[in-house]
Amino acid sequence: PTIDVPDLCVHQLFEQQVERTPDAIALIFEDQQLTYLELNARANRLAHHFIGQGVRPDDCVALLMERSPALVVAILAILKAGAAYVPLHNEHPSARHVQIMADAGVRLLLIDEKAKSIAAEPLLVLSLEAIEAEGLPEHDPGLPVFSQQLAYVMFTSGSTGVSKGVAVTHSNIVSLTADSCWQNGMHERVLFHSPHAFDASTYEIWVPLLHGGQVVVAPPVRLEVSSLVDLIERHSVSGIFLTTALFNLLAEVQPTCFGSVDEVWTGGEAVSPLAMERVRIACPRARIVHVYGPTETTTFATFHPLPSTKRLEGIVPIGKPMEGMRAYVLDAGLQPTPVGVPGELYLAGTGLAQGYVGLPGLTSECFVADPFEALFADGGARMYRTGDQARWLADGNLEFLGRADFQVKIRGFRIELGEIETALRACEGIQEAVVLAREDGSGEKCLVAYVTVAGTTGEATLPAVLEAQLRSSLPDYMVPAAFLQLEALPLTP
């Protein structure tokens, strides 16, 4: 399906919305509210400070901040200054932050008062609280920024042992928000509860703000089921995205929690039809949408609204491409497979990112020439090789079948097992390492590391030693839940 994407930047579309609804509520946080005019003024003051500090178009500014209204202000201000934002997850180790900022070419780091210390030399480090007290101009900077410029660089796990930064443009974000699926009035009040270093935040912030809606900002804590349910009910959230694991948990513990929600989008792993059926019955008003999309395609690439009456059985499809996106299921020779025949899923269209920052070889390997571009009026010279296996169904929907490589998803996090194995091999005394995703008796996935050891490290103390070393360089979700020492790795001939 085609789409009419405005040739404008994200912040320019937001400024147009400010002109239309200056006094409408834009942000809600606990008992605080910001109107569109107030949000714009705060972002403008910060943008003028960035410009005064020498930030120029195409620069990258890193954000090490907790989730708050100030975080949304900072993201908007960076775009207004013509730069791109690089989100850093507060719970990740400092070594990972340093590596990300070096890879993205970050020249300025913005922190809030609760950000943990980080070795930021030779970066310029700014404190948001100090800047907001300066009384800078509140008018739009009006810099010449263009839709094909970078809006953000978001890092995902990398198979070579180093995370890779996905370069997303203003046009990519605008394309996502221009889809007619958001015009049904069901996403007027969206809960921003994802980490800003997770691409679901792109939907949570920009879909409501570019349509005159409200962003409900969740507190900067790890949300328990009860607090999440309270936020949904207290703020009358109308639209929400949940990772598959979180959706399954809510469906098990409190399936009625979506009773006042108009639309629930969920995806990231193989979904449980039982969980979806439980929520559908408990909350007949809520429309459940199963979605799919790698970071390289700007959050969502396909979607499948579940039928409100038909009972769910078997695998739940990932649906059809969103407007402006195209999906191909191809064989090893890049030829389309017939309906029902598995192949590798490729994605193309307006949501396709520029590639990986500083990794031209990997970019050319994953973003390949689109042999079918002549069939489409909008061109689209490249397509993204997802590494996922899928097949077309007779009704025109896509069915996800699994990975074709060593990437896994656990609790919605995308993990390259090779990155963990590389980190393990760097640990003292480790000769060989293999990491697998295993399922326990309840169907929950966890990471298990198998290692061979040189030296005298005792088998009893090995797990604690390896866990401590890995936590210094990897985020929590990439640290294996179990470490098993083997005399030798089992090898085939």
Secondary structure, DSSP 8 states (H G I E B T S, - for coil): ------SS-HHHHHHHHHHH-TTSEEEEETTEEEEHHHHHHHHHHHHHHHHHTT--TT-EEEEE--SSHHHHHHHHHHHHTT-EEEE--TTS-HHHHHHHHHHHT--EEEE-TT------TTSEEEEHHHHHTS----S-------TTSEEEEEEE--TTSS-EEEEEEHHHHHHHHTSGGGGGSTTSEEEE-S-TTSTHHHHHHHHHHTTT-EEEE--SS---HHHHHHHHHHTT--EEEEEHHHHHHHHHH-GGGGTT-SEEEEESS---HHHHHHHHHH-TTSEEEEEE--GGGSS-SEEEE--SSS---S----BEE-TTEEEEEE-TTS-B--TT--EEEEEEETT---EETT-HHHHHHHEEE-TTGGGSTT---EEEEEEEEEEE-TTS-EEEEEESSSEEEETTEEEEHHHHHHHHHTSTTEEEEEEEEEE-TTS-EEEEEEEEE-SS--TTTHHHHHHHHHHTTS-GGGS-SEEEE-SS-----
